Each structure stands twice: as C-alpha cells, then as structure tokens.
C-alpha cells in the first residue's frame, strides 16, 4: 500500500541546495543538489520517520499565497 505525502521545497541560496520537509511529521526534512535527489532522499527520510514511530499529525494542505508589502 502506498501513501502520498506533501513535501514543501525551498531553495537555500547560501548552499545552493534544495531543502524539503513534510508538514505534520516532526524532524522529517532533508536536502539535495537537485529536485530529483531531494525527492529520493525525502522517501528515505519519510520511511525512517515512520519506522522510528514518529507521530504524524494530519494537516490538510490548503495552498500557497503571496503577499506584497512595501520595501
């Protein structure tokens, strides 16, 4: 049986790495040089968190919004 997780991805400009985390699983985050590498590592981290018995919260992903503020 497979389960789908939402991964939030950001680009760290200091390290030029992609950083991903799964909302709702504390400590479930990793990084990679490419999106493909990041997603492979995310699968490993999710499996490790599940095997370690990390309690999952079940947030419902709503979306991403941008807001404009004066500079």
mmCIF file as Biopython writes it, N, C-alpha, C and O atoms, coordinates in Angstrom:
data_model
#
loop_
_atom_site.group_PDB
_atom_site.id
_atom_site.type_symbol
_atom_site.label_atom_id
_atom_site.label_alt_id
_atom_site.label_comp_id
_atom_site.label_asym_id
_atom_site.label_entity_id
_atom_site.label_seq_id
_atom_site.pdbx_PDB_ins_code
_atom_site.Cartn_x
_atom_site.Cartn_y
_atom_site.Cartn_z
_atom_site.occupancy
_atom_site.B_iso_or_equiv
_atom_site.auth_seq_id
_atom_site.auth_asym_id
_atom_site.pdbx_PDB_model_num
ATOM 1   N N  . UNK A ? 1  ? 0.847  -1.181 0.000  1.0 0.0 1  A 1 
ATOM 2   C CA . UNK A ? 1  ? 0.000  0.000  0.000  1.0 0.0 1  A 1 
ATOM 3   C C  . UNK A ? 1  ? 0.892  1.243  0.000  1.0 0.0 1  A 1 
ATOM 4   O O  . UNK A ? 1  ? 1.899  1.296  0.706  1.0 0.0 1  A 1 
ATOM 5   N N  . UNK A ? 2  ? 0.518  2.218  -0.783 1.0 0.0 2  A 1 
ATOM 6   C CA . UNK A ? 2  ? 1.283  3.456  -0.854 1.0 0.0 2  A 1 
ATOM 7   C C  . UNK A ? 2  ? 0.504  4.589  -0.220 1.0 0.0 2  A 1 
ATOM 8   O O  . UNK A ? 2  ? -0.726 4.581  -0.186 1.0 0.0 2  A 1 
ATOM 9   N N  . UNK A ? 3  ? 1.237  5.554  0.277  1.0 0.0 3  A 1 
ATOM 10  C CA . UNK A ? 3  ? 0.631  6.743  0.868  1.0 0.0 3  A 1 
ATOM 11  C C  . UNK A ? 3  ? 1.307  7.963  0.268  1.0 0.0 3  A 1 
ATOM 12  O O  . UNK A ? 3  ? 2.511  7.936  0.012  1.0 0.0 3  A 1 
ATOM 13  N N  . UNK A ? 4  ? 0.561  9.023  0.041  1.0 0.0 4  A 1 
ATOM 14  C CA . UNK A ? 4  ? 1.097  10.248 -0.548 1.0 0.0 4  A 1 
ATOM 15  C C  . UNK A ? 4  ? 1.325  11.283 0.534  1.0 0.0 4  A 1 
ATOM 16  O O  . UNK A ? 4  ? 0.470  11.490 1.395  1.0 0.0 4  A 1 
ATOM 17  N N  . UNK A ? 5  ? 2.478  11.933 0.492  1.0 0.0 5  A 1 
ATOM 18  C CA . UNK A ? 5  ? 2.836  12.991 1.437  1.0 0.0 5  A 1 
ATOM 19  C C  . UNK A ? 5  ? 3.091  14.282 0.673  1.0 0.0 5  A 1 
ATOM 20  O O  . UNK A ? 5  ? 3.570  14.257 -0.461 1.0 0.0 5  A 1 
ATOM 21  N N  . UNK A ? 6  ? 2.774  15.397 1.291  1.0 0.0 6  A 1 
ATOM 22  C CA . UNK A ? 6  ? 3.085  16.707 0.728  1.0 0.0 6  A 1 
ATOM 23  C C  . UNK A ? 6  ? 4.472  17.112 1.192  1.0 0.0 6  A 1 
ATOM 24  O O  . UNK A ? 6  ? 4.763  17.082 2.387  1.0 0.0 6  A 1 
ATOM 25  N N  . UNK A ? 7  ? 5.335  17.493 0.245  1.0 0.0 7  A 1 
ATOM 26  C CA . UNK A ? 7  ? 6.685  17.942 0.551  1.0 0.0 7  A 1 
ATOM 27  C C  . UNK A ? 7  ? 6.793  19.418 0.194  1.0 0.0 7  A 1 
ATOM 28  O O  . UNK A ? 7  ? 6.533  19.808 -0.945 1.0 0.0 7  A 1 
ATOM 29  N N  . UNK A ? 8  ? 7.176  20.233 1.163  1.0 0.0 8  A 1 
ATOM 30  C CA . UNK A ? 8  ? 7.404  21.662 0.933  1.0 0.0 8  A 1 
ATOM 31  C C  . UNK A ? 8  ? 8.874  21.817 0.560  1.0 0.0 8  A 1 
ATOM 32  O O  . UNK A ? 8  ? 9.754  21.362 1.291  1.0 0.0 8  A 1 
ATOM 33  N N  . UNK A ? 9  ? 9.141  22.460 -0.578 1.0 0.0 9  A 1 
ATOM 34  C CA . UNK A ? 9  ? 10.507 22.588 -1.085 1.0 0.0 9  A 1 
ATOM 35  C C  . UNK A ? 9  ? 10.891 24.055 -1.174 1.0 0.0 9  A 1 
ATOM 36  O O  . UNK A ? 9  ? 10.138 24.886 -1.681 1.0 0.0 9  A 1 
ATOM 37  N N  . UNK A ? 10 ? 12.086 24.352 -0.668 1.0 0.0 10 A 1 
ATOM 38  C CA . UNK A ? 10 ? 12.653 25.689 -0.755 1.0 0.0 10 A 1 
ATOM 39  C C  . UNK A ? 10 ? 14.075 25.581 -1.285 1.0 0.0 10 A 1 
ATOM 40  O O  . UNK A ? 10 ? 14.688 24.517 -1.197 1.0 0.0 10 A 1 
ATOM 41  N N  . UNK A ? 11 ? 14.605 26.663 -1.832 1.0 0.0 11 A 1 
ATOM 42  C CA . UNK A ? 11 ? 15.984 26.696 -2.313 1.0 0.0 11 A 1 
ATOM 43  C C  . UNK A ? 11 ? 16.808 27.524 -1.332 1.0 0.0 11 A 1 
ATOM 44  O O  . UNK A ? 11 ? 16.498 28.691 -1.092 1.0 0.0 11 A 1 
ATOM 45  N N  . UNK A ? 12 ? 17.853 26.927 -0.766 1.0 0.0 12 A 1 
ATOM 46  C CA . UNK A ? 12 ? 18.754 27.627 0.150  1.0 0.0 12 A 1 
ATOM 47  C C  . UNK A ? 12 ? 19.801 28.336 -0.694 1.0 0.0 12 A 1 
ATOM 48  O O  . UNK A ? 12 ? 20.656 27.695 -1.305 1.0 0.0 12 A 1 
ATOM 49  N N  . UNK A ? 13 ? 19.731 29.658 -0.727 1.0 0.0 13 A 1 
ATOM 50  C CA . UNK A ? 13 ? 20.646 30.424 -1.569 1.0 0.0 13 A 1 
ATOM 51  C C  . UNK A ? 13 ? 22.074 30.419 -1.044 1.0 0.0 13 A 1 
ATOM 52  O O  . UNK A ? 13 ? 23.008 30.645 -1.813 1.0 0.0 13 A 1 
ATOM 53  N N  . UNK A ? 14 ? 22.265 30.167 0.246  1.0 0.0 14 A 1 
ATOM 54  C CA . UNK A ? 14 ? 23.617 30.106 0.801  1.0 0.0 14 A 1 
ATOM 55  C C  . UNK A ? 14 ? 24.356 28.845 0.358  1.0 0.0 14 A 1 
ATOM 56  O O  . UNK A ? 14 ? 25.547 28.895 0.052  1.0 0.0 14 A 1 
ATOM 57  N N  . UNK A ? 15 ? 23.651 27.717 0.325  1.0 0.0 15 A 1 
ATOM 58  C CA . UNK A ? 15 ? 24.284 26.440 -0.020 1.0 0.0 15 A 1 
ATOM 59  C C  . UNK A ? 15 ? 23.955 25.983 -1.438 1.0 0.0 15 A 1 
ATOM 60  O O  . UNK A ? 15 ? 24.546 25.021 -1.927 1.0 0.0 15 A 1 
ATOM 61  N N  . UNK A ? 16 ? 23.008 26.670 -2.111 1.0 0.0 16 A 1 
ATOM 62  C CA . UNK A ? 16 ? 22.527 26.300 -3.441 1.0 0.0 16 A 1 
ATOM 63  C C  . UNK A ? 16 ? 21.921 24.889 -3.444 1.0 0.0 16 A 1 
ATOM 64  O O  . UNK A ? 16 ? 21.994 24.176 -4.445 1.0 0.0 16 A 1 
ATOM 65  N N  . UNK A ? 17 ? 21.325 24.499 -2.316 1.0 0.0 17 A 1 
ATOM 66  C CA . UNK A ? 17 ? 20.700 23.188 -2.178 1.0 0.0 17 A 1 
ATOM 67  C C  . UNK A ? 17 ? 19.192 23.354 -2.066 1.0 0.0 17 A 1 
ATOM 68  O O  . UNK A ? 17 ? 18.702 24.388 -1.614 1.0 0.0 17 A 1 
ATOM 69  N N  . UNK A ? 18 ? 18.462 22.323 -2.482 1.0 0.0 18 A 1 
ATOM 70  C CA . UNK A ? 18 ? 17.020 22.279 -2.277 1.0 0.0 18 A 1 
ATOM 71  C C  . UNK A ? 18 ? 16.770 21.637 -0.915 1.0 0.0 18 A 1 
ATOM 72  O O  . UNK A ? 18 ? 17.387 20.629 -0.570 1.0 0.0 18 A 1 
ATOM 73  N N  . UNK A ? 19 ? 15.868 22.225 -0.153 1.0 0.0 19 A 1 
ATOM 74  C CA . UNK A ? 19 ? 15.541 21.737 1.180  1.0 0.0 19 A 1 
ATOM 75  C C  . UNK A ? 19 ? 14.056 21.361 1.182  1.0 0.0 19 A 1 
ATOM 76  O O  . UNK A ? 19 ? 13.209 22.145 0.754  1.0 0.0 19 A 1 
ATOM 77  N N  . UNK A ? 20 ? 13.755 20.164 1.664  1.0 0.0 20 A 1 
ATOM 78  C CA . UNK A ? 20 ? 12.379 19.701 1.700  1.0 0.0 20 A 1 
ATOM 79  C C  . UNK A ? 20 ? 11.982 19.263 3.093  1.0 0.0 20 A 1 
ATOM 80  O O  . UNK A ? 20 ? 12.804 18.771 3.867  1.0 0.0 20 A 1 
ATOM 81  N N  . UNK A ? 21 ? 10.705 19.448 3.401  1.0 0.0 21 A 1 
ATOM 82  C CA . UNK A ? 21 ? 10.165 18.970 4.679  1.0 0.0 21 A 1 
ATOM 83  C C  . UNK A ? 21 ? 8.730  18.521 4.483  1.0 0.0 21 A 1 
ATOM 84  O O  . UNK A ? 21 ? 8.026  18.999 3.593  1.0 0.0 21 A 1 
ATOM 85  N N  . UNK A ? 22 ? 8.311  17.594 5.331  1.0 0.0 22 A 1 
ATOM 86  C CA . UNK A ? 22 ? 6.930  17.115 5.303  1.0 0.0 22 A 1 
ATOM 87  C C  . UNK A ? 22 ? 6.205  17.735 6.489  1.0 0.0 22 A 1 
ATOM 88  O O  . UNK A ? 22 ? 6.490  17.393 7.636  1.0 0.0 22 A 1 
ATOM 89  N N  . UNK A ? 23 ? 5.269  18.642 6.224  1.0 0.0 23 A 1 
ATOM 90  C CA . UNK A ? 23 ? 4.491  19.212 7.328  1.0 0.0 23 A 1 
ATOM 91  C C  . UNK A ? 23 ? 3.726  18.102 8.039  1.0 0.0 23 A 1 
ATOM 92  O O  . UNK A ? 23 ? 3.135  17.229 7.402  1.0 0.0 23 A 1 
ATOM 93  N N  . UNK A ? 24 ? 3.747  18.150 9.339  1.0 0.0 24 A 1 
ATOM 94  C CA . UNK A ? 24 ? 2.998  17.158 10.099 1.0 0.0 24 A 1 
ATOM 95  C C  . UNK A ? 24 ? 3.833  15.994 10.597 1.0 0.0 24 A 1 
ATOM 96  O O  . UNK A ? 24 ? 3.357  15.190 11.398 1.0 0.0 24 A 1 
ATOM 97  N N  . UNK A ? 25 ? 5.094  15.889 10.127 1.0 0.0 25 A 1 
ATOM 98  C CA . UNK A ? 25 ? 5.990  14.858 10.650 1.0 0.0 25 A 1 
ATOM 99  C C  . UNK A ? 25 ? 7.209  15.576 11.220 1.0 0.0 25 A 1 
ATOM 100 O O  . UNK A ? 25 ? 8.102  15.965 10.468 1.0 0.0 25 A 1 
ATOM 101 N N  . UNK A ? 26 ? 7.258  15.756 12.531 1.0 0.0 26 A 1 
ATOM 102 C CA . UNK A ? 26 ? 8.370  16.479 13.146 1.0 0.0 26 A 1 
ATOM 103 C C  . UNK A ? 26 ? 9.719  15.847 12.793 1.0 0.0 26 A 1 
ATOM 104 O O  . UNK A ? 26 ? 9.894  14.634 12.901 1.0 0.0 26 A 1 
ATOM 105 N N  . UNK A ? 27 ? 10.663 16.681 12.372 1.0 0.0 27 A 1 
ATOM 106 C CA . UNK A ? 27 ? 12.010 16.230 12.038 1.0 0.0 27 A 1 
ATOM 107 C C  . UNK A ? 27 ? 12.148 15.588 10.671 1.0 0.0 27 A 1 
ATOM 108 O O  . UNK A ? 27 ? 13.223 15.094 10.330 1.0 0.0 27 A 1 
ATOM 109 N N  . UNK A ? 28 ? 11.098 15.584 9.892  1.0 0.0 28 A 1 
ATOM 110 C CA . UNK A ? 28 ? 11.133 14.944 8.576  1.0 0.0 28 A 1 
ATOM 111 C C  . UNK A ? 28 ? 11.544 15.969 7.528  1.0 0.0 28 A 1 
ATOM 112 O O  . UNK A ? 28 ? 10.703 16.592 6.881  1.0 0.0 28 A 1 
ATOM 113 N N  . UNK A ? 29 ? 12.861 16.130 7.376  1.0 0.0 29 A 1 
ATOM 114 C CA . UNK A ? 29 ? 13.392 17.081 6.403  1.0 0.0 29 A 1 
ATOM 115 C C  . UNK A ? 29 ? 14.756 16.617 5.915  1.0 0.0 29 A 1 
ATOM 116 O O  . UNK A ? 29 ? 15.450 15.879 6.614  1.0 0.0 29 A 1 
ATOM 117 N N  . UNK A ? 30 ? 15.140 17.045 4.724  1.0 0.0 30 A 1 
ATOM 118 C CA . UNK A ? 30 ? 16.441 16.725 4.159  1.0 0.0 30 A 1 
ATOM 119 C C  . UNK A ? 30 ? 16.748 17.711 3.047  1.0 0.0 30 A 1 
ATOM 120 O O  . UNK A ? 30 ? 15.981 18.643 2.806  1.0 0.0 30 A 1 
ATOM 121 N N  . UNK A ? 31 ? 17.873 17.506 2.369  1.0 0.0 31 A 1 
ATOM 122 C CA . UNK A ? 31 ? 18.258 18.410 1.288  1.0 0.0 31 A 1 
ATOM 123 C C  . UNK A ? 31 ? 18.898 17.621 0.157  1.0 0.0 31 A 1 
ATOM 124 O O  . UNK A ? 31 ? 19.301 16.471 0.336  1.0 0.0 31 A 1 
ATOM 125 N N  . UNK A ? 32 ? 18.987 18.257 -1.021 1.0 0.0 32 A 1 
ATOM 126 C CA . UNK A ? 32 ? 19.614 17.629 -2.180 1.0 0.0 32 A 1 
ATOM 127 C C  . UNK A ? 32 ? 20.065 18.678 -3.167 1.0 0.0 32 A 1 
ATOM 128 O O  . UNK A ? 32 ? 19.565 19.803 -3.164 1.0 0.0 32 A 1 
ATOM 129 N N  . UNK A ? 33 ? 21.016 18.310 -4.016 1.0 0.0 33 A 1 
ATOM 130 C CA . UNK A ? 33 ? 21.536 19.258 -5.016 1.0 0.0 33 A 1 
ATOM 131 C C  . UNK A ? 33 ? 20.549 19.484 -6.157 1.0 0.0 33 A 1 
ATOM 132 O O  . UNK A ? 33 ? 20.561 20.538 -6.793 1.0 0.0 33 A 1 
ATOM 133 N N  . UNK A ? 34 ? 19.695 18.492 -6.417 1.0 0.0 34 A 1 
ATOM 134 C CA . UNK A ? 34 ? 18.658 18.602 -7.445 1.0 0.0 34 A 1 
ATOM 135 C C  . UNK A ? 34 ? 17.320 18.209 -6.828 1.0 0.0 34 A 1 
ATOM 136 O O  . UNK A ? 34 ? 17.269 17.600 -5.759 1.0 0.0 34 A 1 
ATOM 137 N N  . UNK A ? 35 ? 16.248 18.564 -7.513 1.0 0.0 35 A 1 
ATOM 138 C CA . UNK A ? 35 ? 14.912 18.170 -7.043 1.0 0.0 35 A 1 
ATOM 139 C C  . UNK A ? 35 ? 14.812 16.642 -7.028 1.0 0.0 35 A 1 
ATOM 140 O O  . UNK A ? 35 ? 14.257 16.064 -6.094 1.0 0.0 35 A 1 
ATOM 141 N N  . UNK A ? 36 ? 15.346 15.995 -8.055 1.0 0.0 36 A 1 
ATOM 142 C CA . UNK A ? 36 ? 15.297 14.530 -8.125 1.0 0.0 36 A 1 
ATOM 143 C C  . UNK A ? 36 ? 16.015 13.911 -6.928 1.0 0.0 36 A 1 
ATOM 144 O O  . UNK A ? 36 ? 15.487 12.999 -6.292 1.0 0.0 36 A 1 
ATOM 145 N N  . UNK A ? 37 ? 17.223 14.405 -6.616 1.0 0.0 37 A 1 
ATOM 146 C CA . UNK A ? 37 ? 17.971 13.892 -5.469 1.0 0.0 37 A 1 
ATOM 147 C C  . UNK A ? 37 ? 17.214 14.166 -4.168 1.0 0.0 37 A 1 
ATOM 148 O O  . UNK A ? 37 ? 17.149 13.306 -3.289 1.0 0.0 37 A 1 
ATOM 149 N N  . UNK A ? 38 ? 16.647 15.358 -4.050 1.0 0.0 38 A 1 
ATOM 150 C CA . UNK A ? 38 ? 15.879 15.707 -2.857 1.0 0.0 38 A 1 
ATOM 151 C C  . UNK A ? 38 ? 14.723 14.741 -2.657 1.0 0.0 38 A 1 
ATOM 152 O O  . UNK A ? 38 ? 14.515 14.251 -1.547 1.0 0.0 38 A 1 
ATOM 153 N N  . UNK A ? 39 ? 13.968 14.460 -3.711 1.0 0.0 39 A 1 
ATOM 154 C CA . UNK A ? 39 ? 12.794 13.605 -3.578 1.0 0.0 39 A 1 
ATOM 155 C C  . UNK A ? 39 ? 13.176 12.167 -3.241 1.0 0.0 39 A 1 
ATOM 156 O O  . UNK A ? 39 ? 12.449 11.505 -2.501 1.0 0.0 39 A 1 
ATOM 157 N N  . UNK A ? 40 ? 14.287 11.669 -3.757 1.0 0.0 40 A 1 
ATOM 158 C CA . UNK A ? 40 ? 14.752 10.334 -3.377 1.0 0.0 40 A 1 
ATOM 159 C C  . UNK A ? 40 ? 15.105 10.310 -1.888 1.0 0.0 40 A 1 
ATOM 160 O O  . UNK A ? 40 ? 14.765 9.364  -1.178 1.0 0.0 40 A 1 
ATOM 161 N N  . UNK A ? 41 ? 15.780 11.345 -1.429 1.0 0.0 41 A 1 
ATOM 162 C CA . UNK A ? 41 ? 16.136 11.432 -0.018 1.0 0.0 41 A 1 
ATOM 163 C C  . UNK A ? 41 ? 14.894 11.597 0.853  1.0 0.0 41 A 1 
ATOM 164 O O  . UNK A ? 41 ? 14.844 11.070 1.965  1.0 0.0 41 A 1 
ATOM 165 N N  . UNK A ? 42 ? 13.885 12.330 0.355  1.0 0.0 42 A 1 
ATOM 166 C CA . UNK A ? 42 ? 12.646 12.507 1.123  1.0 0.0 42 A 1 
ATOM 167 C C  . UNK A ? 42 ? 11.973 11.157 1.353  1.0 0.0 42 A 1 
ATOM 168 O O  . UNK A ? 42 ? 11.468 10.896 2.444  1.0 0.0 42 A 1 
ATOM 169 N N  . UNK A ? 43 ? 11.963 10.298 0.337  1.0 0.0 43 A 1 
ATOM 170 C CA . UNK A ? 43 ? 11.368 8.966  0.501  1.0 0.0 43 A 1 
ATOM 171 C C  . UNK A ? 43 ? 12.066 8.204  1.626  1.0 0.0 43 A 1 
ATOM 172 O O  . UNK A ? 43 ? 11.420 7.551  2.445  1.0 0.0 43 A 1 
ATOM 173 N N  . UNK A ? 44 ? 13.402 8.299  1.650  1.0 0.0 44 A 1 
ATOM 174 C CA . UNK A ? 44 ? 14.175 7.616  2.689  1.0 0.0 44 A 1 
ATOM 175 C C  . UNK A ? 44 ? 13.861 8.175  4.077  1.0 0.0 44 A 1 
ATOM 176 O O  . UNK A ? 44 ? 13.681 7.419  5.032  1.0 0.0 44 A 1 
ATOM 177 N N  . UNK A ? 45 ? 13.797 9.499  4.181  1.0 0.0 45 A 1 
ATOM 178 C CA . UNK A ? 45 ? 13.551 10.148 5.473  1.0 0.0 45 A 1 
ATOM 179 C C  . UNK A ? 45 ? 12.141 9.845  5.974  1.0 0.0 45 A 1 
ATOM 180 O O  . UNK A ? 45 ? 11.944 9.598  7.164  1.0 0.0 45 A 1 
ATOM 181 N N  . UNK A ? 46 ? 11.175 9.862  5.084  1.0 0.0 46 A 1 
ATOM 182 C CA . UNK A ? 46 ? 9.800  9.541  5.476  1.0 0.0 46 A 1 
ATOM 183 C C  . UNK A ? 46 ? 9.747  8.118  6.011  1.0 0.0 46 A 1 
ATOM 184 O O  . UNK A ? 46 ? 9.121  7.864  7.040  1.0 0.0 46 A 1 
ATOM 185 N N  . UNK A ? 47 ? 10.400 7.188  5.317  1.0 0.0 47 A 1 
ATOM 186 C CA . UNK A ? 47 ? 10.417 5.791  5.775  1.0 0.0 47 A 1 
ATOM 187 C C  . UNK A ? 47 ? 11.095 5.680  7.134  1.0 0.0 47 A 1 
ATOM 188 O O  . UNK A ? 47 ? 10.614 4.954  8.004  1.0 0.0 47 A 1 
ATOM 189 N N  . UNK A ? 48 ? 12.206 6.389  7.330  1.0 0.0 48 A 1 
ATOM 190 C CA . UNK A ? 48 ? 12.903 6.361  8.618  1.0 0.0 48 A 1 
ATOM 191 C C  . UNK A ? 48 ? 12.034 6.903  9.741  1.0 0.0 48 A 1 
ATOM 192 O O  . UNK A ? 48 ? 11.982 6.329  10.829 1.0 0.0 48 A 1 
ATOM 193 N N  . UNK A ? 49 ? 11.348 8.016  9.473  1.0 0.0 49 A 1 
ATOM 194 C CA . UNK A ? 49 ? 10.470 8.610  10.487 1.0 0.0 49 A 1 
ATOM 195 C C  . UNK A ? 49 ? 9.341  7.651  10.838 1.0 0.0 49 A 1 
ATOM 196 O O  . UNK A ? 49 ? 8.997  7.498  12.010 1.0 0.0 49 A 1 
ATOM 197 N N  . UNK A ? 50 ? 8.765  7.008  9.833  1.0 0.0 50 A 1 
ATOM 198 C CA . UNK A ? 50 ? 7.676  6.064  10.086 1.0 0.0 50 A 1 
ATOM 199 C C  . UNK A ? 50 ? 8.183  4.862  10.870 1.0 0.0 50 A 1 
ATOM 200 O O  . UNK A ? 50 ? 7.527  4.409  11.808 1.0 0.0 50 A 1 
ATOM 201 N N  . UNK A ? 51 ? 9.360  4.339  10.486 1.0 0.0 51 A 1 
ATOM 202 C CA . UNK A ? 51 ? 9.937  3.184  11.186 1.0 0.0 51 A 1 
ATOM 203 C C  . UNK A ? 51 ? 10.284 3.512  12.632 1.0 0.0 51 A 1 
ATOM 204 O O  . UNK A ? 51 ? 10.207 2.652  13.509 1.0 0.0 51 A 1 
ATOM 205 N N  . UNK A ? 52 ? 10.674 4.780  12.875 1.0 0.0 52 A 1 
ATOM 206 C CA . UNK A ? 52 ? 11.041 5.201  14.229 1.0 0.0 52 A 1 
ATOM 207 C C  . UNK A ? 52 ? 9.818  5.498  15.085 1.0 0.0 52 A 1 
ATOM 208 O O  . UNK A ? 52 ? 9.942  5.762  16.281 1.0 0.0 52 A 1 
ATOM 209 N N  . UNK A ? 53 ? 8.641  5.455  14.476 1.0 0.0 53 A 1 
ATOM 210 C CA . UNK A ? 53 ? 7.418  5.684  15.226 1.0 0.0 53 A 1 
ATOM 211 C C  . UNK A ? 53 ? 7.129  7.141  15.516 1.0 0.0 53 A 1 
ATOM 212 O O  . UNK A ? 53 ? 6.411  7.460  16.463 1.0 0.0 53 A 1 
ATOM 213 N N  . UNK A ? 54 ? 7.690  8.036  14.697 1.0 0.0 54 A 1 
ATOM 214 C CA . UNK A ? 54 ? 7.407  9.461  14.877 1.0 0.0 54 A 1 
ATOM 215 C C  . UNK A ? 54 ? 5.928  9.689  14.608 1.0 0.0 54 A 1 
ATOM 216 O O  . UNK A ? 54 ? 5.409  9.306  13.559 1.0 0.0 54 A 1 
ATOM 217 N N  . UNK A ? 55 ? 5.263  10.311 15.553 1.0 0.0 55 A 1 
ATOM 218 C CA . UNK A ? 55 ? 3.816  10.538 15.437 1.0 0.0 55 A 1 
ATOM 219 C C  . UNK A ? 55 ? 3.521  11.531 14.326 1.0 0.0 55 A 1 
ATOM 220 O O  . UNK A ? 55 ? 4.098  12.617 14.266 1.0 0.0 55 A 1 
ATOM 221 N N  . UNK A ? 56 ? 2.616  11.133 13.454 1.0 0.0 56 A 1 
ATOM 222 C CA . UNK A ? 56 ? 2.214  12.016 12.361 1.0 0.0 56 A 1 
ATOM 223 C C  . UNK A ? 56 ? 0.988  12.813 12.763 1.0 0.0 56 A 1 
ATOM 224 O O  . UNK A ? 56 ? 0.009  12.268 13.272 1.0 0.0 56 A 1 
ATOM 225 N N  . UNK A ? 57 ? 1.060  14.087 12.529 1.0 0.0 57 A 1 
ATOM 226 C CA . UNK A ? 57 ? -0.125 14.936 12.630 1.0 0.0 57 A 1 
ATOM 227 C C  . UNK A ? 57 ? -0.700 14.941 11.227 1.0 0.0 57 A 1 
ATOM 228 O O  . UNK A ? 57 ? 0.026  14.649 10.276 1.0 0.0 57 A 1 
ATOM 229 N N  . UNK A ? 58 ? -1.925 15.248 11.067 1.0 0.0 58 A 1 
ATOM 230 C CA . UNK A ? 58 ? -2.527 15.198 9.738  1.0 0.0 58 A 1 
ATOM 231 C C  . UNK A ? 58 ? -2.997 16.575 9.280  1.0 0.0 58 A 1 
ATOM 232 O O  . UNK A ? 58 ? -4.200 16.834 9.238  1.0 0.0 58 A 1 
ATOM 233 N N  . UNK A ? 59 ? -2.060 17.462 8.937  1.0 0.0 59 A 1 
ATOM 234 C CA . UNK A ? 59 ? -2.513 18.760 8.446  1.0 0.0 59 A 1 
ATOM 235 C C  . UNK A ? 59 ? -3.093 18.618 7.045  1.0 0.0 59 A 1 
ATOM 236 O O  . UNK A ? 59 ? -2.641 17.785 6.259  1.0 0.0 59 A 1 
ATOM 237 N N  . UNK A ? 60 ? -4.068 19.410 6.746  1.0 0.0 60 A 1 
ATOM 238 C CA . UNK A ? 60 ? -4.647 19.409 5.409  1.0 0.0 60 A 1 
ATOM 239 C C  . UNK A ? 60 ? -4.006 20.550 4.640  1.0 0.0 60 A 1 
ATOM 240 O O  . UNK A ? 60 ? -4.141 21.714 5.017  1.0 0.0 60 A 1 
ATOM 241 N N  . UNK A ? 61 ? -3.310 20.217 3.562  1.0 0.0 61 A 1 
ATOM 242 C CA . UNK A ? 61 ? -2.653 21.238 2.755  1.0 0.0 61 A 1 
ATOM 243 C C  . UNK A ? 61 ? -3.710 22.139 2.127  1.0 0.0 61 A 1 
ATOM 244 O O  . UNK A ? 61 ? -4.645 21.662 1.484  1.0 0.0 61 A 1 
ATOM 245 N N  . UNK A ? 62 ? -3.555 23.435 2.320  1.0 0.0 62 A 1 
ATOM 246 C CA . UNK A ? 62 ? -4.516 24.403 1.810  1.0 0.0 62 A 1 
ATOM 247 C C  . UNK A ? 62 ? -3.984 25.087 0.564  1.0 0.0 62 A 1 
ATOM 248 O O  . UNK A ? 62 ? -4.714 25.243 -0.415 1.0 0.0 62 A 1 
ATOM 249 N N  . UNK A ? 63 ? -2.728 25.497 0.585  1.0 0.0 63 A 1 
ATOM 250 C CA . UNK A ? 63 ? -2.168 26.160 -0.591 1.0 0.0 63 A 1 
ATOM 251 C C  . UNK A ? 63 ? -1.062 27.111 -0.195 1.0 0.0 63 A 1 
ATOM 252 O O  . UNK A ? 63 ? -0.668 27.197 0.969  1.0 0.0 63 A 1 
ATOM 253 N N  . UNK A ? 64 ? -0.574 27.819 -1.187 1.0 0.0 64 A 1 
ATOM 254 C CA . UNK A ? 64 ? 0.497  28.791 -1.005 1.0 0.0 64 A 1 
ATOM 255 C C  . UNK A ? 64 ? -0.003 30.128 -1.523 1.0 0.0 64 A 1 
ATOM 256 O O  . UNK A ? 64 ? -0.605 30.196 -2.595 1.0 0.0 64 A 1 
ATOM 257 N N  . UNK A ? 65 ? 0.240  31.169 -0.786 1.0 0.0 65 A 1 
ATOM 258 C CA . UNK A ? 65 ? -0.185 32.524 -1.196 1.0 0.0 65 A 1 
ATOM 259 C C  . UNK A ? 65 ? 0.993  33.451 -1.093 1.0 0.0 65 A 1 
ATOM 260 O O  . UNK A ? 65 ? 1.922  33.196 -0.326 1.0 0.0 65 A 1 
ATOM 261 N N  . UNK A ? 66 ? 0.974  34.516 -1.846 1.0 0.0 66 A 1 
ATOM 262 C CA . UNK A ? 66 ? 1.980  35.558 -1.766 1.0 0.0 66 A 1 
ATOM 263 C C  . UNK A ? 66 ? 1.311  36.843 -1.284 1.0 0.0 66 A 1 
ATOM 264 O O  . UNK A ? 66 ? 0.133  37.090 -1.545 1.0 0.0 66 A 1 
ATOM 265 N N  . UNK A ? 67 ? 2.084  37.641 -0.584 1.0 0.0 67 A 1 
ATOM 266 C CA . UNK A ? 67 ? 1.578  38.909 -0.114 1.0 0.0 67 A 1 
ATOM 267 C C  . UNK A ? 67 ? 2.623  39.979 -0.429 1.0 0.0 67 A 1 
ATOM 268 O O  . UNK A ? 67 ? 3.821  39.741 -0.283 1.0 0.0 67 A 1 
ATOM 269 N N  . UNK A ? 68 ? 2.176  41.137 -0.854 1.0 0.0 68 A 1 
ATOM 270 C CA . UNK A ? 68 ? 3.074  42.222 -1.208 1.0 0.0 68 A 1 
ATOM 271 C C  . UNK A ? 68 ? 3.102  43.240 -0.090 1.0 0.0 68 A 1 
ATOM 272 O O  . UNK A ? 68 ? 2.054  43.685 0.378  1.0 0.0 68 A 1 
ATOM 273 N N  . UNK A ? 69 ? 4.311  43.616 0.348  1.0 0.0 69 A 1 
ATOM 274 C CA . UNK A ? 69 ? 4.474  44.624 1.389  1.0 0.0 69 A 1 
ATOM 275 C C  . UNK A ? 69 ? 5.453  45.686 0.894  1.0 0.0 69 A 1 
ATOM 276 O O  . UNK A ? 69 ? 6.315  45.388 0.067  1.0 0.0 69 A 1 
ATOM 277 N N  . UNK A ? 70 ? 5.334  46.907 1.382  1.0 0.0 70 A 1 
ATOM 278 C CA . UNK A ? 70 ? 6.242  47.948 0.939  1.0 0.0 70 A 1 
ATOM 279 C C  . UNK A ? 70 ? 7.698  47.584 1.274  1.0 0.0 70 A 1 
ATOM 280 O O  . UNK A ? 70 ? 7.977  46.991 2.317  1.0 0.0 70 A 1 
ATOM 281 N N  . UNK A ? 71 ? 8.600  47.944 0.387  1.0 0.0 71 A 1 
ATOM 282 C CA . UNK A ? 71 ? 10.039 47.647 0.594  1.0 0.0 71 A 1 
ATOM 283 C C  . UNK A ? 71 ? 10.648 48.572 1.615  1.0 0.0 71 A 1 
ATOM 284 O O  . UNK A ? 71 ? 11.838 48.467 1.911  1.0 0.0 71 A 1 
#
